[in-house]
Amino acid sequence: MNASGKKGWVIWLTGRPGSGKTNLARNLSRYFHQEGFKTAVIDSDEIRQKYFPQLGYDEVSRDFFYSSLIAISDILASHDLVVLVSATAHLKKWRQQARKLIPKYLEIYVKCSLKECMRRDPKGLYALAKKDKTVKLPGFSAVFEPPEKPDITVITTGRPKEVVAGTCWKKLKKLIK
């Protein structure tokens, strides 16, 4: 809880597609619930499909999309929710914008090797990018700028998701007090 008595936070999970961001966000949400926090998990793919299906993946569309995610997350956090945002946000400018605009913001870098992300490929994105050279997938066929100074870095390659979540939770508890 901060000095104003508000419990709201935005915790942005960034990493390559398939790194485990959404899985980690959902597991962290359970930990927060056990501590009495109300949460919202925002999966960027779900938001894009449901509310912004007309958007492309060019830089202008992505600028609009990430600005929208930042605004939505900030509004939810202002209502005392812990907002866990699972979004690649592959350019640092978007994460810097979020850090600048959101008063209580933490960034988690979900680090996973490209080889492991390609092996997992839960949505078939890497297979598609291999097949269709016009598909620009961050961290594969498009730039992914890893965070320079994330609040927390978790490595998911070769680690059980429960261990990753538990380790991350221990670090988060120290930062949100």
C-alpha positions as CSV (number, residue, x, y, z in Angstrom):
1,M,0.0,0.0,0.0
2,N,1.4,3.4,-0.8
3,A,1.2,6.6,1.2
4,S,-2.2,7.6,-0.3
5,G,-3.7,4.3,0.9
6,K,-4.1,3.0,-2.6
7,K,-3.2,-0.6,-3.4
8,G,-3.3,-0.3,-7.2
9,W,-0.3,-1.3,-9.2
10,V,0.5,-2.0,-12.9
11,I,2.9,-4.9,-13.3
12,W,3.9,-5.2,-17.0
13,L,5.3,-8.6,-18.1
14,T,7.3,-8.3,-21.2
15,G,9.2,-10.9,-23.2
16,R,9.3,-12.8,-26.5
17,P,6.1,-14.4,-27.7
18,G,5.9,-17.8,-26.1
19,S,8.1,-16.9,-23.1
20,G,5.4,-17.6,-20.5
21,K,4.1,-14.0,-19.8
22,T,0.4,-14.9,-19.6
23,N,1.0,-18.0,-17.6
24,L,3.1,-16.1,-15.1
25,A,0.6,-13.3,-14.9
26,R,-2.2,-15.7,-14.1
27,N,-0.1,-17.5,-11.4
28,L,0.9,-14.2,-9.9
29,S,-2.7,-13.2,-9.8
30,R,-3.4,-16.2,-7.5
31,Y,-0.7,-15.1,-5.1
32,F,-2.1,-11.6,-5.0
33,H,-5.6,-13.0,-4.3
34,Q,-4.2,-15.0,-1.4
35,E,-2.8,-11.8,0.1
36,G,-6.2,-10.0,-0.2
37,F,-5.5,-8.0,-3.4
38,K,-8.0,-7.7,-6.2
39,T,-6.4,-8.2,-9.6
40,A,-7.0,-7.9,-13.3
41,V,-5.0,-9.9,-15.8
42,I,-4.8,-8.2,-19.2
43,D,-3.6,-10.4,-22.0
44,S,-2.7,-8.3,-24.9
45,D,-3.7,-10.9,-27.4
46,E,-7.2,-11.2,-25.9
47,I,-7.6,-7.4,-25.8
48,R,-6.5,-7.1,-29.4
49,Q,-8.8,-9.9,-30.7
50,K,-11.8,-8.7,-28.8
51,Y,-11.6,-4.9,-28.9
52,F,-9.1,-4.0,-31.7
53,P,-9.4,-6.7,-34.4
54,Q,-9.1,-4.1,-37.1
55,L,-5.6,-3.0,-36.0
56,G,-2.6,-4.1,-38.0
57,Y,0.9,-4.7,-36.7
58,D,2.6,-1.7,-38.3
59,E,4.2,0.8,-35.9
60,V,1.3,3.3,-36.0
61,S,-1.2,0.6,-35.0
62,R,1.1,-0.8,-32.3
63,D,1.7,2.7,-30.9
64,F,-2.1,3.1,-30.6
65,F,-2.6,-0.3,-29.2
66,Y,0.1,0.0,-26.5
67,S,-1.0,3.5,-25.6
68,S,-4.5,2.1,-25.1
69,L,-3.2,-0.8,-22.9
70,I,-1.3,1.8,-20.8
71,A,-4.4,4.0,-20.3
72,I,-6.7,1.0,-19.5
73,S,-4.1,-0.4,-17.0
74,D,-3.7,3.0,-15.3
75,I,-7.4,3.4,-14.9
76,L,-7.8,0.0,-13.4
77,A,-4.9,0.5,-11.0
78,S,-6.5,3.8,-9.9
79,H,-9.4,1.7,-8.6
80,D,-7.1,-0.3,-6.3
81,L,-6.5,-3.2,-8.6
82,V,-3.2,-4.9,-9.2
83,V,-3.1,-5.0,-13.0
84,L,-0.9,-7.7,-14.5
85,V,-0.3,-6.9,-18.2
86,S,1.0,-9.7,-20.4
87,A,2.2,-7.8,-23.4
88,T,5.3,-8.2,-25.5
89,A,5.8,-4.4,-25.9
90,H,8.9,-5.3,-27.9
91,L,10.1,-1.7,-28.2
92,K,11.4,0.0,-25.1
93,K,9.6,3.2,-26.0
94,W,6.3,1.6,-25.0
95,R,7.5,0.4,-21.7
96,Q,9.2,3.7,-21.0
97,Q,5.9,5.4,-21.7
98,A,4.1,3.2,-19.3
99,R,6.7,3.8,-16.6
100,K,6.4,7.5,-17.1
101,L,2.6,7.7,-17.1
102,I,1.7,5.1,-14.4
103,P,2.6,6.1,-10.8
104,K,2.9,2.6,-9.5
105,Y,4.5,0.6,-12.2
106,L,6.8,-2.5,-12.1
107,E,8.3,-4.3,-15.1
108,I,9.0,-8.0,-15.2
109,Y,11.2,-9.3,-18.0
110,V,10.1,-12.9,-18.7
111,K,13.3,-14.1,-20.3
112,C,13.3,-17.2,-22.4
113,S,15.6,-18.4,-25.2
114,L,14.4,-18.1,-28.7
115,K,14.9,-21.8,-29.2
116,E,12.5,-22.6,-26.3
117,C,9.9,-20.0,-27.4
118,M,10.0,-21.6,-30.8
119,R,9.6,-25.1,-29.3
120,R,6.6,-24.0,-27.2
121,D,5.0,-21.9,-29.9
122,P,1.5,-22.0,-28.2
123,K,-0.2,-19.9,-30.9
124,G,1.7,-21.1,-33.9
125,L,3.3,-17.6,-34.4
126,Y,6.8,-18.9,-35.0
127,A,5.6,-21.5,-37.5
128,L,3.7,-18.7,-39.3
129,A,6.6,-16.3,-39.3
130,K,8.9,-19.1,-40.8
131,K,6.4,-19.8,-43.5
132,D,5.4,-16.2,-44.3
133,K,8.3,-13.8,-44.5
134,T,6.0,-10.8,-44.3
135,V,5.0,-11.7,-40.7
136,K,7.2,-9.6,-38.4
137,L,7.3,-11.5,-35.1
138,P,9.2,-9.7,-32.3
139,G,12.3,-11.5,-31.3
140,F,12.3,-13.6,-34.4
141,S,11.7,-11.6,-37.6
142,A,11.4,-8.2,-35.9
143,V,13.3,-6.4,-33.3
144,F,12.8,-7.2,-29.6
145,E,14.5,-4.7,-27.3
146,P,15.0,-6.4,-24.0
147,P,14.4,-4.2,-20.9
148,E,17.6,-2.5,-19.8
149,K,16.6,-2.2,-16.2
150,P,13.5,-4.3,-15.4
151,D,12.4,-4.4,-11.8
152,I,12.5,-8.2,-11.9
153,T,13.9,-10.7,-14.4
154,V,12.7,-14.3,-14.4
155,I,14.1,-17.0,-16.6
156,T,11.5,-19.5,-17.8
157,T,13.8,-21.7,-20.0
158,G,13.9,-25.2,-18.5
159,R,12.1,-24.2,-15.3
160,P,8.7,-25.4,-14.1
161,K,6.1,-22.7,-14.2
162,E,5.3,-23.1,-10.5
163,V,9.0,-22.5,-9.6
164,V,9.1,-19.4,-11.8
165,A,5.9,-18.0,-10.3
166,G,7.1,-18.7,-6.7
167,T,10.5,-17.1,-7.3
168,C,8.9,-14.0,-9.0
169,W,6.3,-13.7,-6.2
170,K,9.0,-13.5,-3.5
171,K,10.7,-10.7,-5.4
172,L,7.4,-8.9,-6.0
173,K,6.4,-8.9,-2.4
174,K,9.5,-7.0,-1.5
175,L,8.8,-4.3,-4.1
176,I,5.0,-3.7,-3.5
177,K,5.2,-3.1,0.3
